């Protein structure tokens, strides 16, 4: 849960600072795919730094990322309190708890992947439904 919170928090901090970010998904977490991601980013970061003549490994906004991660972690219990046994979209839950729909969606995806009592339907992110079993 902390890693998910830091991911969402870092993305939020970058967005608020008007900095782009991307999220990549891999089909399997295995040595090949993780190694490919590490190699990709290692080269991209070093190359970018040399292009713009900066220390590419400097981490601005770490405190902002921590604050945003805390906000994401505080969001999880609110989401769980509104999750029912009938499917709801992330947007519907976000509306009820006054939260960002993308943050709610990613917290729900994380919960569905890690909690056997949380299920999700297939489909596009905007149509995907989440519910609690039992």
Secondary structure, DSSP 8 states (H G I E B T S, - for coil): -HHHHHHHHHHHHHHHTT--------S--SHHHHHHHHHHHHHHHHHHHHHHTS-TT--TTHHHHHHHHHHHHHHHHHHHHH--SS-EEHHHHHHHHT--HHHHHHHHHHHHHH-TTEEE--S-TTT-EEEE--
